[in-house]
Amino acid sequence: MSQNRAYDWIEKSLSTIEKAGWYRQVKTINSPPGAMIEIEGRSLINFASNDYLGLAADQHLKQAAIEAINYYGTGSTGSRLLSGHRQLHHDLEGAIAQLKKTEDALVFSSGYLANLGTITALVGVRDLILADEYNHSSLKKGAVLTGGKVINYKHCDLADLEQKLSANRASYRRCLIITDTVFSMDGDICPLPEILHLGETYEAMTLVDEAHATGVMGKEGGGCVEYFNCTDRAPIQMGTLSKALGSLGGYVAASSTLIDFLRNRAPSWIYTTALSPAATAAALEATKIIHEQPQRRQNLWNHINFLKEALSDHSLLPSHSPILCLGLDNPQQAVKLSQHLQANGIFAPAIRPPTVPFSRIRFSLMATHQPEHIEQLVAVLKNVNRG
C-alpha cells in the first residue's frame, strides 16, 4: 500500500517551531489548584494561575458543584434551547447581570465560544470591526469569522483608533470596536472611557473582554467597566467563569434586547450543549463570595502592590492588574529563566512568540499567596539579577 505523503509537512513544521524556540509541551499538575502546586513530585509556588481569588479549590464552590451533580447529574444533555436549560443557568445569568450592573446576561460553555458567537452574531460581511492589535485570540478569530472588514489599531492607541474610524466608518453599515480590558499577556488595561466616547461619536458598538478583570477590578469586583464608572454607557461585556470565578464557561452581559438577540442568533450558544450543572453551580457560588468576601480582593491587591514595589528596578511591563510581566530579549532567555525559577521552587512558565510579540516571564498573583511566597520570588529574581 502506498504511503500518503500529504502529512509530511507537519513534521517539518514542528521542527521549524522547535528551532525558533517556540515549541511547547504540557506540564502535569498533580495537586489541587492553589498557591502551591505539585509538578513532577516537587512542591512549587504557583505564579502561573488565573485563579486570582483562589476560588477554584474553595470548599463552598466544591460543595455547590457536588450538590448540583447529585441533583442534576453530570451533563446538561443538550443545548439550552432543547433539553439543556436548568434553573441554575437562569440564576447564574441573573447573578452575572447583577455583578456587571446590566439588564441581562447569557452564559456560554466557554469564554472562547462567547466571543465567537457574539461577534459573528453582531457583525456581517457589510460591516466593520476595529480591533486592538493585542486582543485575545478569541476576539481575533471571532472577527475573522464574520466576513466583515477587520482593521487592527495600535495597542491602546486612541489617536490611531480615531483615525481609522474617521477614515472607514462611513463606508460600512455597522461598526464594532473590540478590545480586552485587562490584556492577559501584558497586564495593562485599555483606556475604556475614551474608547466608549469614540464609539458614541462614530455610532459604533463596543464589546469589551473582561476575562481578566471580572472579580478583580472595581470596588465590587465588577471589572474595568465598574472601575472606570462606565456601567451606564452600555458596552457589551464579555467575560469568563474560569478565572477569578474559579469554574468554567463564559458570559455576555448587556441590555435585555441584545441578550435576547444573541439567544436567537449566536451559533456557539444555540448549537452547543449547555454548561454542566457542576460548573454552573460553582460559578454561581463564586458570584456570592465575590460580593460577601471583599477581603479576598483586598488581599490580592496587597500582593500586587508589594511585588511591584519590590521589583521596581526590574524590567516589568506596565501593569494595573494581577498580571506582572518581566520582559526578556529572546525565547531562549525566557525558557532558561523559567527553568531557573522552577529549580528554585517557583512555577512561572515562559511566554513566547507567536503568543506575544516578544518573550517574557508572566507572573499571576492570587489572593491566597502568602507574603513568604512573594518574598521568595523576589529573592530568586534579585539573585539572578546580581548574577
N, C-alpha and C positions, 0 to 999 in steps of 0.2 A: 504494500500500500504506500503510495507516495506521501511524503511529508508536506503538510501545509505550511508554507513559509510566510503566510500573511501576518504571523505574530512575531516574527524575528525582530522587528523594530523595538519591541517592548524591552528586551534585554539591553539593547544598545542605549535606549533612553535612560534606563536605570543606571547604567554605567556613567553616562554623562551627568546625571544628578549627583552621583556619589563623588565624582571628580570635582564638582563645583562646591562640595561641602554642604549640599542641601539634603542629603539622604537622611531619612527619618525612620525610627523604629519605636514601637510602643514600649513602655516600662510598666510591668505589672505591679500594682499596689496591693499588698496582701494584708490590709487592715481597713478598719472603718475610716471614712473621711474625717479630717481634723487637722489641727495644727501640727500634730506628729503623725507620721505615716511609716509603714514598713515596706521597704523595697529590697529584694534580694537578701532578706534576713537581717537588714540593718534598719535601725530606727533613725529617721531623718526629720528635721524640721521642715515643714511643708510651706514653701513660698510660691507654689505654682497653682493654687486652687482659686476658683471663682466663688467659693463658698464664703463670701465676705462676712456674713454674720454668724457663721459656724452653725447653721441650722440643719445641714444635711445629715448629721448624726444626732440631732436633738431628740430627746425621748418623746416629747409631745408630738413631733411630726411622725416618728415611727409608730406611735400608738394610734394616731389618726389613720395612717395607712393600713395598719393591721385591722382595725375595726372596719374600714371600708372594704377590704378584701373579704373579711368574714361575712359581711352582709351582701356585697355586690358581686363577689368573685374577682378573678384576676384580670379579666378583659372586659372592654366595653361592647364587644361583639359586632359592632357596625358603626357606620358614620352617624353623626349627630342627627341627620335628617331621616334616618331609617330607625335602627334599633339601639343606637349608641347613646342617646341623651339620658342623663341622670339628673336628679335634683342637685347632686354635688356640683355638676358643671354650672348650673344656674346660680348656685350660691357663690361659687368661686368668681364667676363673672361679676356678680354684684359687689363682692369684696374688692376686686381689682378696680372697678369703676369708682368705688368709694376712696380707695387709696390714691388713684390718679385724678380724682375730682372731675370725672367725666359722666356723661349721661348713661353710658353703657359700655360693655366690653365683650370681647369674643375670645374664647380660649382655643388655641390650636394645639396640635400634637407635638410641635417643636417650634422654637423661635425661627429657625430657617424656613419652615413652612409658612409661618405667619407673614414673613416678609415676601416670599414668593407669591403667596395667594393675594395679599393686599395690593401689592404694586401692580400685578397683572390685572387685577380687577379694576383699578382706578385709571390705568393708562393703556392706550391702544396705539395703533400704527400712525394715527394722525396727531399724536401728542408729543410733548417734550418733557424730558427729565433732566434736571440739573443735580449733579451728584458730587459730593466731596470725594476727592481722589483717594482718600484713605478709608473710605467706607468699608464696612464688613462685607465679606464675600456674599452673604445672603442678599444684601441690598444691591450689590453689583449684578448678581445673577438674575434677580427679580427684574431689574431694569432692562437687561438684555432680552429677557423672555417676552417683554411687552411688544416688541417690534417697533417701538417708538424711537424717536431721536434721543440719544443719550449723550449729554455733554458733561464732562467732568470739570469741576472748577478746582483751583488750587486749594490745598488744605486750609480750611478755616479762613480763607481769604475773601472778605466781604466785597472788596473792590472788584476782584475777578468775577465773583458771582454776579454782582450787579451789571458788570459789563456784558456778560454772557446773556443775562436776562434781557437787557436793553436791546442787544443785537438780534435775539432769536425769538423772544416771547410772542411777538405779533404774528409770526408765521405758523403758529400751531393752535389747535383747538383748545386743549387743556395743557396745563403745566404742573409738574410735581417736583418740589425740591426735597431731596432725601439726604439725611445725614445721621450719623451716630451722634449722640450727645456726649457720652464718655467713649473715647476711642480706645478699643481694647488692647491694642499693641503699643500705645504711647502713653495713655493715662490722662491726656489733656481733654478739655471739654470745648464744645463748639460755642460760638457766640450766638446763642439761641435768640435773644430778643431782637437782635439786628437781622437775623435770618428771617424771623417771622415778619418783621417790618417790610423786608423786601418782598416776601410772599404776598403781603397785603397790597403793596404798591403795584405789583405786576400781576395781580389776580392769579396767583399760583397757590396750589395746595402745598402743605408741608407735612412730611412724615419724618418723625424722629425715632431713632432706635435707642431705647432706654435700657437695653440689656444690662449694661454695667453700671447703671445709675439707680435703678429701682431698688428700694430698700436701703440705699447708701446715701444718696444726695437728698437735700431738702430737710427741713425741720422735722417732718413726719415720715421721711423715707419715700416720698412720692416721686423722687427722681429730679432730673435737671429742670423739667417744666415747673415743678414746685420751687426748686432752688432759685430760679430766675423770676418767680412770681408771674408766670405766663399761663396759668391754668385757664384764664378767661379768653385766651387768644386762639383757641380751637386747633392746635396742631393735632395731627393723628399720632397717637403714642403707641409704639410697638415695644414689646419687651419680652423677657424670658422668665420662666419659673424655675430655671435650673441654676441660677447663680445665687444671689442673696436670699432667694426664697427656698433654696435647698431641695428642689424637687425636679420636675421635668415638664417641658412644654413651653408654649409661647402664648402671647395675647396681643390683641389690639384694643386700645381704649379710645373712644371718640364719641361723637354725637350718636343718639339713638338711630337717626336716619342713616348715617354711614354704616353703623354696625348691621342694621337690617339689610342694607345693600350687600354687604360682604357675605351675609348668610345665604344670599341668593346668587352671588357672583364669584366668590373666592374659591377657585378649584381645589386648592390644597386644604380647605376646610370641608367642602362639600363631599369630596371623594376620598377622604381619609378616615380611618377608624378613630373614634373619639378617644381622647386622653384617658388612660386607665384610671379606674376608681382609686387605686392607691396613690398615684401621682397627684390626682386632683385633690384628694383629701389632705395630703401632706402640704400642698401649696396653699390650700385654704387655711390650714392651721398656721402656716408661716405668716400670712397676712395679719392674723390676730396677734402673733408675737411681735411683729414689727410695730404694731400700734401699742401694745401693752408693755413692751420692754425697750424703751428708747435708750437705755443704758448700753445695750449691745452696740448700737450705732456710735455712741459716745466713746466706748472702748476702742472701736475701730479707728476713729479719728484721732484719738490719743496716740495710737500706734503709728498712724501715718505721719503725724506731725513730728513725733520723736525720731523716726527713721530719716525723714527729710532733713532735719536739722543735723543729725549725726553724720549724714553723707553729703553735707553741703559742699564739701571740697572735692567730690567725685563728679564724674560726667553724667549726672542724672538728666534725663529729658524732662522738660517742664511738665508738671502733673498737678491736677487738682482732684485726685481720686485715689482709691486704694492701690492703683497700678503704678508702680515706680520702675523705670527702665534705665539700665546702665548701658549707654551707647558704646559700641566696640567697632574696631576697624574692619574686621572681616569675619566670615563664618568660622574659620578655624580658631580664631582667638575666642570667639563666643563659646564654642564647644569645649575648648581647653579650660576656660574659666568655670563653666558649668561642671565639668568633671572634678576640678579642684574643690569647688563648693561641696559637691557630693562626698568627696573624700573627707571633708571636714564637717560632715553631718548636716548639710543643708541641701535641700532639693529645690533647684531653680533652673529649669531647662533653658538651653539656648534657643532664641527665636531668630530665624534666619530668612533671607530671601528664598523663595518669592513671597513668603507670607508678609514680609516687611521690606521696605526699601533698603535698609541697612541693618546689620546684625546687632543684637543686644541680648542682655540677660533681663528677664522680666520678673519682677518681684510683686506678688499679690499678697496683700495683708489681710488678716482675718481678725475679727473681734475676739476670737478665742486664742490668739497668740498670747504668750506670756512675755513680760518685759525681758526675761533672760533669753528668750528665743531671738528677739531682735538684737539684743546686745551681742549675742554670738555671731549673727550675720555681720554686724558692723565690725567686730573684731577680725573676722576672717577676711573681709574685704580690705580693711586697712593694712593687714599683714601682706596681702597681695600687692597693694599699692607701694608699700615700702620695699618689697622685693624687686 
